[in-house]
Amino acid sequence: MKTIKSILYLLLALFLFSGADCTTEDYEDVYMTEDFKDHVMFPVGSYWVYEDSVSGYWDTIKILSQSIDFSESFHYMRNYEMLTQKLAIGPDSTLNARTSGAKEYFGYGYYADVTMHSDHYEVVHDSVLVKSNYFYNVKEIQKITGHYNFWAKNIGLIKKVTPEGTMLLTDYYINE
């Protein structure tokens, strides 16, 4: 009986690893669309200033560096083009932030593939009003956690809504 059980485990392992010779070179490359890049990709040195709609607290984001590479997804058997940005994030409007972070964007292909398995979904708006300014061609990325990010084409993140509050864009600079 023990021998049969061992053989069954061996057969199961062989079956599970039979596709292990598949390499990421065999995966389909999925690129970010130009429309996606127009909403999230900006030159190094670009910055945005936000104000909390209730407390008046100021926050800033500045792009310090960025790179484009591919990230493999074994689960989806695809290589996703990925934008990684190193950001200076801080509460002062002079942009002399003492902390930094990194943000990764995988592009629409990734979001389209994982929509069924994820908590993200997208809504497209013709325009969104933020602090008496209309922004056009806005993509709203929503999460079931109650987070909403509004991205305007060629502007960037214009509004961020979380259960804790709402940050609104007050100023920005897109470096040439």
N, C-alpha and C positions, 0 to 999 in steps of 0.2 A: 504493500500500500504506500509506503514511504517513497519507493522508487517511482511509482506512477505519479505521485504528487510532485516529486522533483522534476520529472519529465514535463509535466504540465506547466510548471513554473518556467522551465527552460524554453518551452515553445512560446509561452506568453512573452517572455523577454525578447526572443528572436523576432516575434511579430511586431512588438513595440519599437524595436530598434532597426527594423528592416529598412526604414526610410532615413536612417541616420547618415547615409552617405550623401544626402542632399546638402549642398553647400549654399551659402548666401549668394554665390554667383548665379545659381539657378533661380533665385527669387526674382520676381518682377520688380523693377525700379518704379517707384511712384513719386512724381515730382510735385512740389508745391505749385499751384497755379499762379499766374501773374496777378490775378485779382486778389488772392490771398496775400501775396507779398506786398501789394499796394496798401493793405490794411495793417500789417504788422512789421514790415521790414523798412528800417530807416537808417540813414548814414550815422556812423559813429559821431558823437558830439551832439546829436539831437537830444532835446529834453522836453519834459512836460511837467507842469505845476498843477497840483490839485488842491481843492479845498473841501473839507468835510462839510456837508450841507447843514449839519446841526451844530457842531461844536466850533466850526471855523478853523479847525486844525489844518495846517498846510503840510503837504507832502510833495516830494519831487522824485522824478525818475530821469536818469541820464544814461544813454548808451555809451559804455566805455569801450567795448569791443564786441565783435560778432563773427561767426563763422557759419558756413554751410557745409554739411556733411551728410552721410547716410546712416540711418539707424535701422538695424535689421529687426524684423519681427518674426520670430519662429512660428508663433501662433497663427499669423496671417500669411506667412511665407512671402513676405514682401520686404523690400528695402525702401524705407521712407526717407525722402529728402528732409533734412532737419536743420532749422535755423536755431542756433544757440546764441543768446545775447548775454553779455556780462553787463549788469546794470548797477549804477550807483543809486541807492535808494535812501532818502533822508528827509527829515522834517523841515529843512531850511530852504528858503527860496533862493539862496545864493548857490545852491547845488554843490556845496562842499560837504557832501555826504560822507559819513564815517563808516557806513556799512555798504556792502554790495551783495548782489545776488545774481543768480543766473536763471534765465527763462528759456525754455525750449518750445519750439513750434514745429509740428510735424506736417502741417499742410492739410488741405482738404481731403486728400486721399485717405489719410489716416483717420480723420474724423468720420468720413463716409463709411469706412470699413468697421469702425468700432461703435457706431451709433447704436446698433442693436445690443451691444455688450457694455455700454458705457452710460454715464449719467450726463452726457453733453448733448445739446441740440442747438440748432441755429435758427434765428429768425432774421429776415432781411427787412430793413426799414428804408423807405425813400428819404426820410429826414427824421432827426431827433433834436429836440430843443434842450440845450444845456446852458444855464445861466444867461438867458436872453440871446443866445446865439444858436442859429440853426446849422446843423451838420448834415451833410447829404451822403447817400450811399453808405449806410451804416449796417454793420453786421453785429447782431447780438448773440453772444455765446452764453447759453444758459446751462446751469447745472442744477440737479435736483436738490442740492444742498442749500439753495437759496442765493447763490452767487450769479450775478449777471454782469458781463463785460460788454461794453458797447465800443466797437471799433469803427472809426470813420476812415474812408479811403483817403490816402495821402496825408492823414492827420495823425492817426494812431488811436490810443485808448482815450475816449472822451468822457466815459462815465463808468464807475464801478459800484455796483450795488451788492452789499452783503447783509446778512442778518444784523450785523453790528452798526451799519450806517451806509451812507452814500458819499463817494468821492466824485467831485465834479471838476472837469478841466477848466482852469482859469487862464492859463498861458501856455504857450509851447513855442519851440523853435526847431525847425527841420534843417539840419546842417546840409550844405550843398556839397 
